[in-house]
């Protein structure tokens, strides 16, 4: 049996017929009719006009999405007769269509944005003030910084800073740092890193660039180290994974502190053999055990198979590494099915959603087959044989250039998939997909209403490090303090199977006070350090008996 940290009173046993699943309590009058076991899908838009290769949730409940610019026209016109004029564009010198949109979660509407230079296979991170900094791309966009600052009207749009980046950043990875800066690591044939914004002391030649030999060492004949996995650890160093290897890296001193064991099996996990990775939740109540999870990827010869127009089976393995141990080793597990080009998202419950991808092939144009339409939920706190659950399948394949982000209401927004050089809707097995879907994980099902918390009042927007604060919430049937937690989640920049900057911190609880029959006040402490929670906007969730509230935005500083 799985471990269940839920206490059910005799009264609940009388009032409800209940089924207990891992980490969750389900209330059903007629158990066979329960619908909250595999989640639900909803089609939000049949077409956005663009394919969502990149996504970033912003703190005003809007999601910015964008594709590349060098394939020709999209299916969405720019407003008011605007056109993008770019003499360097390889497809259209004058393009009157949009390649970026701003999606409004609350109204399920979107508007076109104008991006000037090519954003193909770029990266991004959000500054502490909520501004999205988007870095690099291809062609005339590979040295460009772009910014987008959320606004309350319809006037905000991309602002571009040409030639800001010291090196070409195409397939690079970004990570927000404790001081609010962004580190930009790697890219195609870039064995180095730089920062945004640059500081005066960033003066190594060329100005602002720092050599990183680990990226050179992990390049093979098919690269397999692009979009390296970066995770900021509570000790202030970076965990960096590329190909099959990983290191603890001190970016301040430009030195590798230690190298971890190679992941067993010898198969690569980074682009184009794209698996994915998350930093598992950091719990301030339990001494900050720090674990990394990697899932999926392709066999070492997978890209060679694709070049011969055959498709090797993707990897079904996941590796879990406790980097807080002195001498950690990978603990391997198997997913219910193989997966490449999969996204991995932290859910408010602390579980991991594995979504999108294919069972055959690798990343790249025309390189994948046999789409995996069923998401998987991985429950890290359960016994090893109870961790994976297969969810309901989508009707739409999401292959190369698909993306997904967690929303404040607990749903997961899913879009993209264009495995072709151009937009191609006919005569191909997997047409370019311009649609937008939402996946509702099981915790959103109606049968959980009796234990679902609702945050009552808007919080003081600012959470100070180590400061006390409280949250008032209601819940129809409160069980026990032992199944209550408050978590903050940093929204991710998602592209190419990696959700940059996402992290969850379980805050330290101090006291729970009952105010009325169904109203409670929970007192807790803000994150202890900027290394645990870098400054910026987070979604805050109250989780009771494995069921989260809707999130509310807070700013950590």
PLY file of the C-alpha trace (Angstrom):
ply
format ascii 1.0
element vertex 557
property float x
property float y
property float z
element edge 556
property int vertex1
property int vertex2
end_header
0.00 0.00 0.00
1.16 3.56 -0.61
1.85 5.86 2.29
-1.18 8.06 3.09
-0.73 11.04 5.41
-4.46 11.62 5.73
-6.51 11.12 8.90
-10.19 10.39 8.30
-12.53 10.89 11.25
-15.41 8.57 12.02
-17.76 11.34 10.97
-16.26 11.40 7.46
-16.60 7.67 7.17
-20.30 8.03 7.97
-20.96 11.01 5.70
-19.02 9.93 2.62
-18.09 6.82 0.75
-14.41 7.39 0.17
-11.71 5.92 -2.02
-8.13 6.55 -1.02
-5.56 6.93 -3.78
-1.88 7.88 -3.40
-1.52 11.37 -1.88
-5.22 12.09 -2.43
-8.62 11.77 -0.79
-11.59 11.31 -3.16
-15.17 11.80 -1.99
-17.82 10.05 -4.09
-21.38 9.02 -3.36
-21.01 6.26 -5.94
-17.30 5.41 -6.22
-17.39 3.91 -9.76
-18.64 7.27 -11.08
-15.67 9.22 -9.77
-14.05 11.29 -12.53
-11.06 12.67 -10.67
-8.60 9.90 -11.34
-7.20 10.67 -14.79
-7.83 14.38 -15.29
-9.72 16.16 -18.04
-8.84 17.94 -21.28
-10.42 21.09 -22.71
-9.84 22.67 -26.10
-9.53 26.43 -25.52
-8.82 27.54 -29.09
-8.72 25.56 -32.30
-6.21 28.11 -33.62
-4.12 30.86 -32.07
-2.68 31.71 -35.47
0.80 30.75 -34.28
2.38 27.57 -32.92
3.47 28.03 -29.30
7.13 26.98 -29.36
7.86 29.08 -26.24
5.62 29.97 -23.27
5.99 32.14 -20.16
3.32 32.79 -17.52
3.34 36.40 -16.24
2.17 37.69 -12.86
-0.85 39.51 -14.35
-2.40 36.15 -15.34
-1.35 36.38 -18.94
0.83 34.00 -20.91
3.22 35.19 -23.58
3.79 32.74 -26.42
5.97 32.93 -29.50
7.29 30.91 -32.41
10.16 31.61 -34.80
10.02 34.27 -37.53
11.97 32.70 -40.39
9.42 30.29 -41.89
7.10 32.77 -43.66
3.67 34.07 -42.67
1.74 32.78 -39.67
-2.06 32.53 -39.58
-2.52 35.70 -37.50
-2.24 39.22 -38.89
-0.56 42.03 -37.00
-3.09 44.71 -35.96
-3.64 48.12 -37.58
-1.78 47.25 -40.76
1.57 46.83 -39.02
4.29 44.86 -40.77
7.68 43.57 -39.71
10.42 44.70 -42.08
13.62 42.73 -41.77
16.20 42.67 -44.56
17.97 39.77 -42.81
14.94 37.47 -42.66
15.50 34.29 -44.65
11.81 33.84 -45.58
10.03 37.23 -45.80
11.62 40.67 -45.87
8.19 42.21 -45.22
5.92 40.18 -42.97
2.53 41.49 -41.84
1.72 38.48 -39.63
2.35 37.91 -35.94
4.75 35.38 -34.47
3.95 36.12 -30.83
0.75 36.51 -28.83
-0.35 37.48 -25.32
-2.99 35.11 -23.95
-5.38 36.27 -21.18
-6.17 33.36 -18.84
-9.19 35.03 -17.25
-10.99 35.89 -20.50
-9.60 33.11 -22.74
-8.69 35.74 -25.35
-5.43 36.72 -27.01
-3.88 39.55 -28.98
-1.03 39.69 -31.46
2.40 40.99 -30.47
5.22 42.04 -32.75
8.64 40.49 -32.41
11.23 41.90 -34.82
14.16 39.49 -34.92
14.22 35.70 -35.05
13.38 34.01 -31.73
13.89 30.45 -32.96
15.09 28.12 -30.15
15.73 30.92 -27.68
15.57 31.12 -23.89
14.18 33.35 -21.16
13.70 34.23 -17.51
11.65 36.73 -15.51
13.35 39.52 -13.56
12.31 40.25 -9.96
10.10 43.13 -11.18
8.10 40.76 -13.40
9.70 41.74 -16.72
10.37 38.83 -19.08
13.91 38.89 -20.44
14.15 36.76 -23.56
17.55 35.94 -24.95
18.98 34.98 -28.31
17.55 32.96 -31.15
18.74 32.51 -34.71
20.12 34.59 -37.56
19.65 38.31 -36.77
18.19 37.39 -33.38
21.02 35.35 -31.92
22.70 38.26 -30.08
19.45 40.06 -29.17
17.90 40.70 -25.76
14.12 41.22 -25.83
12.02 42.41 -22.92
8.31 42.34 -22.21
6.91 44.18 -19.19
3.33 43.30 -18.19
0.86 46.18 -18.37
-2.77 46.84 -17.45
-3.78 48.12 -20.89
-3.32 46.70 -24.40
-0.26 48.74 -25.31
2.68 46.72 -24.03
4.75 44.86 -26.59
8.24 43.49 -27.15
11.22 45.83 -26.85
14.45 44.65 -28.49
18.09 45.42 -27.66
20.22 44.33 -30.64
23.79 43.09 -30.12
23.49 43.08 -26.33
24.63 39.48 -25.95
28.35 38.89 -26.22
27.96 35.50 -27.89
25.41 33.80 -30.10
22.73 32.22 -27.89
20.84 29.55 -29.85
19.61 26.58 -27.73
20.91 28.18 -24.52
19.44 27.90 -21.01
18.68 30.71 -18.54
18.47 30.68 -14.74
17.46 33.51 -12.41
20.05 33.99 -9.63
19.80 35.06 -5.97
20.95 38.60 -6.81
18.23 38.97 -9.45
20.55 38.61 -12.41
20.14 35.97 -15.11
22.86 33.55 -16.13
22.73 32.45 -19.79
24.54 29.16 -20.37
25.66 27.57 -23.60
24.00 27.41 -26.98
25.10 25.79 -30.22
28.92 25.70 -30.26
29.03 28.05 -27.28
31.07 26.56 -24.45
30.64 29.55 -22.18
28.15 31.64 -20.22
27.31 35.28 -19.59
24.99 37.37 -17.43
22.12 39.79 -17.84
22.54 42.53 -16.90
26.29 42.65 -17.24
28.23 44.08 -14.33
31.38 46.15 -14.59
33.45 43.28 -13.25
32.25 41.02 -16.07
35.29 41.99 -18.09
36.97 38.77 -19.12
37.68 38.65 -22.88
35.47 38.82 -24.79
33.72 41.22 -22.42
31.21 39.46 -20.21
31.85 35.89 -21.38
33.16 33.10 -19.17
34.60 29.85 -20.52
32.84 26.65 -19.40
34.80 23.57 -20.50
32.13 21.17 -19.23
29.97 22.06 -22.24
32.83 21.31 -24.62
33.48 17.99 -22.90
29.85 16.89 -23.15
29.43 17.56 -26.87
29.27 14.45 -29.04
28.76 13.97 -32.79
25.07 14.89 -32.43
25.73 17.54 -29.74
23.26 16.13 -27.14
24.11 18.91 -24.69
22.01 21.80 -26.00
19.50 23.38 -23.64
21.48 22.04 -20.65
19.41 21.49 -17.51
20.15 24.18 -14.92
18.85 24.23 -11.34
19.83 26.75 -8.66
20.56 24.88 -5.41
20.05 26.17 -1.84
23.82 26.38 -1.37
23.99 29.01 -4.14
25.69 26.78 -6.70
24.18 25.49 -9.93
23.39 21.90 -10.77
24.10 21.57 -14.50
23.30 18.45 -16.52
24.44 17.94 -20.13
24.34 14.76 -22.21
24.91 12.11 -19.48
27.00 14.11 -17.02
26.27 16.60 -14.28
28.28 18.95 -12.10
27.93 21.26 -9.13
29.10 24.60 -10.52
30.19 27.75 -8.69
29.40 30.41 -11.29
30.88 33.16 -9.13
34.33 31.57 -9.17
33.89 29.86 -12.56
34.81 26.46 -11.19
33.34 22.99 -10.98
32.96 22.15 -7.30
32.26 18.47 -7.90
31.12 16.09 -10.59
28.28 13.69 -9.89
28.14 10.13 -11.21
27.02 9.76 -14.81
23.41 8.77 -15.19
23.26 4.97 -15.69
22.69 3.60 -19.16
24.98 5.94 -21.07
22.15 7.49 -23.09
21.86 11.28 -23.55
19.06 13.37 -22.09
19.57 16.80 -23.71
18.70 18.18 -27.13
18.32 16.59 -29.63
17.87 13.47 -27.47
15.52 15.59 -25.43
14.33 14.38 -22.05
13.44 16.78 -19.27
14.33 17.65 -15.69
12.92 19.27 -12.56
14.24 20.31 -9.18
11.90 18.53 -6.78
10.15 20.71 -4.14
12.32 22.27 -1.46
10.63 21.81 1.92
11.66 24.33 4.58
10.03 22.11 7.23
12.35 19.22 6.49
15.86 20.62 6.24
15.92 21.23 2.50
16.57 17.82 1.05
17.55 18.63 -2.54
16.72 16.18 -5.32
16.87 16.35 -9.10
14.58 14.28 -11.33
15.30 13.52 -15.02
12.92 11.57 -17.24
12.92 10.48 -20.85
15.36 11.05 -23.69
16.65 9.01 -26.62
19.27 6.27 -27.02
22.75 7.37 -28.01
22.29 6.18 -31.58
18.77 7.61 -31.82
19.71 10.59 -33.98
21.68 8.33 -36.32
18.61 6.15 -36.74
16.54 9.20 -37.66
19.03 10.22 -40.35
18.34 6.80 -41.96
14.58 7.45 -41.58
14.12 4.82 -38.95
13.08 5.64 -35.41
14.61 4.16 -32.28
12.45 3.71 -29.21
12.83 6.55 -26.71
13.96 6.05 -23.12
11.45 5.01 -20.48
13.80 5.61 -17.55
13.86 8.35 -14.95
16.83 9.14 -12.74
16.62 10.73 -9.30
19.66 12.22 -7.59
19.79 13.49 -4.00
22.43 16.19 -4.40
22.28 17.09 -0.69
24.07 13.82 0.07
27.84 13.78 0.24
28.24 11.00 -2.33
24.92 10.64 -4.14
24.06 8.02 -6.73
21.29 7.99 -9.30
18.21 5.97 -8.37
16.57 4.74 -11.57
12.87 4.16 -12.18
10.80 3.33 -15.26
7.87 5.28 -16.61
4.86 3.31 -17.90
5.92 4.21 -21.46
8.97 5.53 -23.29
9.11 9.27 -23.97
11.23 11.83 -25.79
10.50 15.57 -26.15
8.50 15.43 -22.91
7.83 18.44 -20.70
7.95 18.15 -16.90
6.02 20.54 -14.66
5.73 20.83 -10.89
2.11 20.72 -9.78
0.86 22.52 -6.64
0.66 19.15 -4.85
4.40 18.65 -5.27
3.82 15.97 -7.88
5.42 16.14 -11.34
3.40 16.13 -14.55
5.15 14.52 -17.52
3.37 15.61 -20.69
3.80 15.88 -24.49
6.34 14.00 -26.59
6.76 10.82 -28.61
7.69 7.19 -28.07
9.98 7.00 -31.11
12.76 9.22 -32.50
14.39 12.42 -31.30
13.81 16.15 -31.36
14.18 17.86 -34.73
12.18 18.32 -37.90
10.38 15.15 -38.97
12.34 13.20 -36.35
9.58 11.87 -34.09
6.82 9.28 -34.38
4.24 7.49 -32.27
3.03 10.46 -30.16
2.45 9.85 -26.45
-0.85 11.63 -25.80
-1.37 10.47 -22.19
0.31 12.56 -19.46
1.86 10.86 -16.46
1.78 12.07 -12.86
4.87 11.19 -10.81
4.41 11.34 -7.03
7.89 11.68 -5.49
6.75 11.10 -1.89
5.13 7.72 -2.55
6.69 4.27 -2.42
8.61 3.46 -5.60
5.97 1.11 -6.99
3.17 3.68 -6.52
4.72 6.79 -8.04
3.47 6.77 -11.64
-0.15 7.23 -12.72
-1.29 7.45 -16.34
-3.73 10.26 -17.07
-6.41 10.72 -19.72
-5.09 11.12 -23.26
-5.42 14.26 -25.32
-6.86 14.02 -28.81
-3.92 16.00 -30.21
-0.31 14.89 -30.64
2.23 17.32 -29.19
5.63 16.61 -30.73
8.60 18.82 -31.57
8.20 22.49 -30.63
5.33 21.95 -28.19
5.21 23.52 -24.73
3.26 23.60 -21.46
3.02 25.81 -18.35
1.23 25.60 -14.99
-1.52 28.19 -14.46
-2.59 29.80 -11.14
-5.93 27.94 -11.19
-4.05 24.61 -11.20
-4.66 23.75 -14.86
-1.81 23.13 -17.29
-1.79 25.11 -20.53
-0.60 23.06 -23.52
0.17 24.26 -27.04
2.51 24.07 -29.99
3.82 21.14 -32.05
5.34 21.85 -35.42
7.74 19.13 -36.56
8.14 20.78 -39.99
10.40 23.48 -41.43
7.33 25.51 -42.39
3.71 25.54 -41.27
2.29 22.43 -42.91
-1.36 21.46 -42.45
-1.98 18.91 -45.21
-0.37 15.78 -46.60
1.66 15.03 -43.47
1.12 12.61 -40.63
1.48 15.27 -37.93
0.25 18.67 -39.18
1.43 21.91 -37.61
-0.75 22.49 -34.54
-1.89 26.04 -33.73
-4.39 25.01 -31.05
-4.39 25.66 -27.31
-5.58 23.15 -24.72
-5.84 22.96 -20.96
-5.27 19.80 -18.94
-6.98 19.67 -15.55
-5.13 17.28 -13.21
-7.21 15.00 -10.98
-7.13 17.40 -8.01
-9.47 19.78 -9.88
-12.32 17.25 -10.04
-15.59 18.19 -8.32
-15.47 15.26 -5.89
-12.62 16.96 -4.05
-14.76 20.02 -3.19
-15.27 18.98 0.48
-11.53 19.29 1.17
-10.58 21.99 -1.32
-9.27 25.18 0.35
-10.13 28.66 -0.92
-7.84 31.57 -0.13
-10.07 34.29 1.31
-8.27 37.57 1.03
-5.60 38.94 -1.22
-2.27 38.76 0.54
0.24 41.43 1.22
1.92 41.16 -2.14
5.46 41.24 -0.73
6.99 38.35 1.23
10.25 39.15 2.97
12.93 36.55 3.55
12.31 34.92 6.93
9.37 37.25 7.68
6.22 36.00 9.36
2.95 36.27 7.45
-0.47 34.64 7.44
-3.06 33.41 4.96
-6.79 33.08 5.66
-8.66 30.34 3.86
-11.89 28.38 4.03
-12.41 24.66 3.58
-15.74 22.85 4.01
-14.25 19.89 5.91
-10.91 20.49 7.56
-9.09 17.28 8.43
-5.89 17.96 10.35
-2.88 20.27 10.41
-0.78 17.30 9.32
-2.20 17.44 5.80
-1.92 21.22 5.39
0.90 23.01 3.59
1.54 26.31 1.86
3.72 26.31 -1.25
5.07 28.89 -3.64
5.88 28.06 -7.27
7.96 30.16 -9.65
6.42 30.26 -13.15
8.54 28.68 -15.84
9.82 29.67 -19.25
9.09 26.52 -21.24
10.57 25.51 -24.57
12.16 22.40 -26.07
11.17 20.09 -23.20
12.67 22.16 -20.40
10.87 24.52 -18.04
13.56 27.00 -17.03
13.45 28.60 -13.57
10.51 26.60 -12.21
10.86 25.74 -8.54
8.62 25.02 -5.59
9.28 25.94 -1.97
7.14 24.46 0.81
7.04 27.24 3.39
7.68 26.69 7.08
4.37 26.50 8.98
4.22 28.00 12.45
0.58 27.77 13.56
-2.93 27.09 12.26
-5.81 28.91 13.97
-9.49 28.13 13.53
-11.50 31.35 13.15
-14.98 29.99 12.36
-16.48 26.59 11.55
-14.84 26.60 8.10
-12.35 29.47 8.20
-8.69 29.14 9.18
-5.64 31.32 9.50
-2.27 29.72 8.80
0.88 31.46 10.00
4.21 30.76 8.37
7.59 32.18 7.45
8.73 33.55 4.12
11.55 31.73 2.32
14.71 31.68 4.38
17.17 32.78 1.66
17.35 34.06 -1.91
19.23 30.89 -2.81
16.14 28.86 -1.89
13.71 31.30 -3.55
15.28 33.91 -5.83
13.51 37.28 -5.77
10.46 37.68 -7.98
6.83 36.70 -8.41
5.51 33.32 -7.28
2.15 31.59 -7.20
1.11 30.74 -3.63
-1.11 27.70 -3.03
-2.70 26.32 0.13
-2.76 22.52 -0.13
-5.07 20.46 2.11
-5.27 16.66 1.99
-3.48 16.69 -1.36
-5.94 19.19 -2.89
-4.68 22.70 -3.75
-6.47 26.00 -3.70
-6.24 28.29 -6.67
-3.00 30.21 -6.54
-2.53 33.86 -5.69
0.46 35.96 -6.68
3.07 37.07 -4.16
6.36 38.84 -4.63
9.40 37.53 -2.78
12.08 40.10 -2.04
0 1
1 2
2 3
3 4
4 5
5 6
6 7
7 8
8 9
9 10
10 11
11 12
12 13
13 14
14 15
15 16
16 17
17 18
18 19
19 20
20 21
21 22
22 23
23 24
24 25
25 26
26 27
27 28
28 29
29 30
30 31
31 32
32 33
33 34
34 35
35 36
36 37
37 38
38 39
39 40
40 41
41 42
42 43
43 44
44 45
45 46
46 47
47 48
48 49
49 50
50 51
51 52
52 53
53 54
54 55
55 56
56 57
57 58
58 59
59 60
60 61
61 62
62 63
63 64
64 65
65 66
66 67
67 68
68 69
69 70
70 71
71 72
72 73
73 74
74 75
75 76
76 77
77 78
78 79
79 80
80 81
81 82
82 83
83 84
84 85
85 86
86 87
87 88
88 89
89 90
90 91
91 92
92 93
93 94
94 95
95 96
96 97
97 98
98 99
99 100
100 101
101 102
102 103
103 104
104 105
105 106
106 107
107 108
108 109
109 110
110 111
111 112
112 113
113 114
114 115
115 116
116 117
117 118
118 119
119 120
120 121
121 122
122 123
123 124
124 125
125 126
126 127
127 128
128 129
129 130
130 131
131 132
132 133
133 134
134 135
135 136
136 137
137 138
138 139
139 140
140 141
141 142
142 143
143 144
144 145
145 146
146 147
147 148
148 149
149 150
150 151
151 152
152 153
153 154
154 155
155 156
156 157
157 158
158 159
159 160
160 161
161 162
162 163
163 164
164 165
165 166
166 167
167 168
168 169
169 170
170 171
171 172
172 173
173 174
174 175
175 176
176 177
177 178
178 179
179 180
180 181
181 182
182 183
183 184
184 185
185 186
186 187
187 188
188 189
189 190
190 191
191 192
192 193
193 194
194 195
195 196
196 197
197 198
198 199
199 200
200 201
201 202
202 203
203 204
204 205
205 206
206 207
207 208
208 209
209 210
210 211
211 212
212 213
213 214
214 215
215 216
216 217
217 218
218 219
219 220
220 221
221 222
222 223
223 224
224 225
225 226
226 227
227 228
228 229
229 230
230 231
231 232
232 233
233 234
234 235
235 236
236 237
237 238
238 239
239 240
240 241
241 242
242 243
243 244
244 245
245 246
246 247
247 248
248 249
249 250
250 251
251 252
252 253
253 254
254 255
255 256
256 257
257 258
258 259
259 260
260 261
261 262
262 263
263 264
264 265
265 266
266 267
267 268
268 269
269 270
270 271
271 272
272 273
273 274
274 275
275 276
276 277
277 278
278 279
279 280
280 281
281 282
282 283
283 284
284 285
285 286
286 287
287 288
288 289
289 290
290 291
291 292
292 293
293 294
294 295
295 296
296 297
297 298
298 299
299 300
300 301
301 302
302 303
303 304
304 305
305 306
306 307
307 308
308 309
309 310
310 311
311 312
312 313
313 314
314 315
315 316
316 317
317 318
318 319
319 320
320 321
321 322
322 323
323 324
324 325
325 326
326 327
327 328
328 329
329 330
330 331
331 332
332 333
333 334
334 335
335 336
336 337
337 338
338 339
339 340
340 341
341 342
342 343
343 344
344 345
345 346
346 347
347 348
348 349
349 350
350 351
351 352
352 353
353 354
354 355
355 356
356 357
357 358
358 359
359 360
360 361
361 362
362 363
363 364
364 365
365 366
366 367
367 368
368 369
369 370
370 371
371 372
372 373
373 374
374 375
375 376
376 377
377 378
378 379
379 380
380 381
381 382
382 383
383 384
384 385
385 386
386 387
387 388
388 389
389 390
390 391
391 392
392 393
393 394
394 395
395 396
396 397
397 398
398 399
399 400
400 401
401 402
402 403
403 404
404 405
405 406
406 407
407 408
408 409
409 410
410 411
411 412
412 413
413 414
414 415
415 416
416 417
417 418
418 419
419 420
420 421
421 422
422 423
423 424
424 425
425 426
426 427
427 428
428 429
429 430
430 431
431 432
432 433
433 434
434 435
435 436
436 437
437 438
438 439
439 440
440 441
441 442
442 443
443 444
444 445
445 446
446 447
447 448
448 449
449 450
450 451
451 452
452 453
453 454
454 455
455 456
456 457
457 458
458 459
459 460
460 461
461 462
462 463
463 464
464 465
465 466
466 467
467 468
468 469
469 470
470 471
471 472
472 473
473 474
474 475
475 476
476 477
477 478
478 479
479 480
480 481
481 482
482 483
483 484
484 485
485 486
486 487
487 488
488 489
489 490
490 491
491 492
492 493
493 494
494 495
495 496
496 497
497 498
498 499
499 500
500 501
501 502
502 503
503 504
504 505
505 506
506 507
507 508
508 509
509 510
510 511
511 512
512 513
513 514
514 515
515 516
516 517
517 518
518 519
519 520
520 521
521 522
522 523
523 524
524 525
525 526
526 527
527 528
528 529
529 530
530 531
531 532
532 533
533 534
534 535
535 536
536 537
537 538
538 539
539 540
540 541
541 542
542 543
543 544
544 545
545 546
546 547
547 548
548 549
549 550
550 551
551 552
552 553
553 554
554 555
555 556
